[in-house]
């Protein structure tokens, strides 16, 4: 088997770039932190198809046109749209016990392992142009794919919850206001009397029990709390 050629060698051999252009592109790729293939595409020095064919050869992977292949939508539907968009690939078919992934660069090993579990088959990348890949992702993995799949599986209209408007609160009549006031006063009196007469049996320090002003203050506080609770409870 002949040794695989580097992308730089293929680009020069196919006269896609000159030596001077290649040096400039290598410097640019290093400066912005991208690979050589992406730098050539960004500079638009050569046709994207020719660049991607050279890139595929340098990786030892096949180059394809997605438009010439019938994508198996059943296979594509098994992949989460967010994952396909994030890692830029489209499963297209099964070939010789492998799921073929159309992409512009090999996917990372971790994602390859996850896909192997999903398909119960190993995956293999095939290279295509960025334009074809983007078009395929838009077609097979639309941004609202999750909602579309859910509706198709149920085959029933999705009910839309109606917004319930709060019912208007009617003002209290005179009898209700008097009843609320009576219950509030009774709650105050009961709490006040309870604290005053039961203080000797509660866990109060002796200096509080023996000090009438302090004890009355505590009774007033307890009565006020009880009255506030009663007022809120019996208000609309």
C-alpha positions in Angstrom: 0.0 0.0 0.0 1.4 3.4 -1.0 1.9 6.0 1.7 -1.0 8.4 2.1 -0.2 11.9 0.9 -0.6 15.0 3.0 -3.1 17.6 2.1 -0.4 20.2 1.2 1.1 17.7 -1.3 -2.2 17.0 -2.9 -3.1 20.7 -3.2 0.2 21.4 -4.9 0.1 18.3 -7.1 -3.5 19.1 -8.3 -2.5 22.8 -8.9 -5.2 24.0 -6.5 -2.7 26.4 -4.9 0.7 27.7 -5.6 3.6 27.4 -3.3 3.3 31.0 -2.2 -0.4 30.7 -1.6 0.2 27.5 0.4 2.7 29.3 2.7 0.2 32.1 3.3 -2.6 29.7 4.0 -0.5 27.7 6.5 0.4 30.9 8.3 -3.3 32.0 8.3 -4.5 28.6 9.6 -1.9 28.7 12.4 -2.8 32.2 13.4 -6.5 31.7 13.7 -6.3 28.1 15.0 -8.1 26.2 12.2 -6.9 23.2 10.1 -5.5 23.7 6.6 -8.6 22.4 4.8 -10.9 25.0 6.5 -8.3 27.8 5.8 -8.3 27.0 2.1 -12.1 27.0 2.0 -12.2 30.3 3.8 -9.7 32.0 1.5 -11.7 30.7 -1.5 -8.6 30.0 -3.5 -9.9 26.8 -5.1 -13.3 25.2 -5.7 -14.8 23.7 -2.6 -15.4 20.3 -4.3 -11.8 20.0 -5.4 -10.6 21.0 -1.9 -12.8 18.5 -0.2 -11.8 15.7 -2.6 -8.2 16.4 -1.8 -9.0 16.5 1.9 -10.8 13.1 1.7 -7.8 11.6 -0.1 -5.4 12.9 2.6 -7.6 11.2 5.2 -8.0 8.0 3.2 -11.8 8.4 3.2 -14.3 8.4 0.3 -15.7 11.6 -1.2 -19.4 11.7 -2.0 -22.1 13.9 -3.3 -25.1 13.7 -0.9 -27.4 14.6 -3.7 -26.4 11.5 -5.6 -27.3 9.2 -2.7 -30.6 8.2 -1.3 -30.5 9.1 2.4 -32.2 6.5 4.6 -34.5 8.7 6.6 -35.2 5.9 9.0 -31.5 5.9 10.0 -31.3 9.7 10.2 -34.4 9.8 12.5 -32.6 7.8 15.1 -30.1 10.6 15.8 -30.9 13.5 18.0 -31.1 16.7 15.8 -29.1 18.7 18.3 -26.3 16.2 18.2 -26.3 16.1 14.4 -26.2 19.9 14.2 -23.5 20.3 16.8 -21.1 17.8 15.3 -22.1 18.4 11.7 -23.0 15.0 10.2 -25.8 13.2 8.6 -26.3 9.4 8.7 -27.0 8.4 5.1 -27.0 4.6 4.8 -25.7 1.3 6.0 -22.8 -0.2 4.0 -20.9 -3.4 4.8 -21.9 -3.4 8.4 -21.2 0.3 9.0 -23.4 3.4 9.2 -22.0 5.9 6.8 -21.9 9.5 8.1 -21.7 12.3 5.6 -19.5 15.1 7.1 -16.8 17.6 6.3 -14.3 16.2 8.9 -14.0 13.0 10.9 -16.2 13.1 14.1 -14.6 12.8 17.5 -14.2 9.3 19.0 -16.6 9.9 21.9 -19.5 10.7 19.5 -18.5 7.8 17.3 -18.9 5.5 20.4 -22.3 7.0 21.2 -23.5 6.5 17.7 -22.3 2.9 17.7 -24.5 2.3 20.7 -27.5 4.0 19.1 -27.2 2.1 15.8 -25.7 -1.1 17.2 -23.2 -0.8 14.4 -19.9 1.0 14.0 -19.8 4.2 12.0 -17.6 5.3 9.1 -17.2 8.9 7.8 -17.5 9.9 4.2 -16.5 13.4 3.1 -18.7 15.9 1.3 -18.7 19.6 0.6 -19.9 22.0 3.4 -22.7 23.3 1.2 -24.2 19.9 0.6 -23.8 19.0 4.3 -25.6 22.1 5.5 -28.4 21.6 3.1 -28.8 18.0 4.3 -28.8 19.0 7.9 -31.5 21.6 7.3 -33.6 19.0 5.4 -33.2 16.0 7.8 -32.6 17.8 11.1 -34.7 21.0 11.2 -34.6 23.0 14.4 -38.2 22.0 15.3 -37.5 18.3 14.5 -38.4 17.2 18.1 -41.8 18.9 17.9 -42.5 17.5 14.4 -41.6 13.9 15.4 -43.8 14.1 18.5 -46.8 15.2 16.5 -46.2 12.6 13.8 -46.0 9.8 16.4 -49.2 10.8 18.2 -51.1 11.6 15.0 -53.4 13.6 17.1 -53.8 17.4 17.4 -51.8 18.7 20.3 -54.2 20.3 22.7 -53.4 23.9 23.5 -54.1 24.9 27.1 -56.5 27.7 27.4 -55.5 30.6 29.6 -57.9 30.8 32.4 -58.8 34.3 33.4 -59.0 34.9 37.2 -62.6 35.4 38.4 -63.4 38.9 39.6 -63.6 39.1 43.4 -66.9 40.5 44.5 -66.8 43.1 47.3 -67.9 41.9 50.8 -71.3 43.0 51.9 -72.1 44.7 55.2 -72.9 41.4 57.1 -69.7 39.8 56.0 -67.6 42.8 57.0 -69.2 42.7 60.5 -68.6 39.0 60.8 -64.9 39.4 59.8 -64.5 42.2 62.4 -66.2 40.2 65.1 -63.9 37.2 64.5 -60.8 39.4 64.4 -61.7 40.9 67.8 -62.5 37.6 69.3 -59.2 36.2 68.1 -57.3 39.1 69.7 -59.2 38.7 73.0 -58.7 34.9 73.1 -54.9 35.1 72.4 -54.5 38.0 74.9 -56.4 36.1 77.6 -54.6 32.8 76.9 -51.1 34.3 77.3 -52.1 36.3 80.4 -53.7 33.5 82.4 -51.5 30.7 81.1 -48.2 32.5 81.6 -47.5 30.8 84.8 -47.7 27.4 83.1 -45.7 28.4 79.9 -42.0 28.4 79.6 -41.6 32.0 80.5 -38.8 33.3 82.7 -40.0 34.3 86.2 -39.0 37.9 85.6 -41.5 38.1 82.8 -44.4 36.5 84.7 -43.7 38.8 87.7 -43.5 42.0 85.5 -47.0 43.1 84.6 -46.0 45.6 81.9 -43.8 43.1 80.1 -46.5 40.4 80.4 -49.2 42.7 79.0 -46.9 43.6 76.1 -46.5 40.0 75.3 -50.2 39.4 75.5 -50.8 42.4 73.2 -48.3 41.0 70.6 -49.9 37.6 70.7 -53.4 39.1 70.3 -52.2 41.3 67.4 -50.7 38.3 65.6 -53.9 36.3 66.1 -56.1 39.2 64.9 -53.9 39.6 61.8 -54.2 36.0 60.9 -58.0 36.1 61.4 -58.4 39.2 59.3 -56.5 37.7 56.4 -58.3 34.4 56.7 -61.7 35.9 56.6 -60.9 38.5 53.9 -61.5 37.8 50.2 
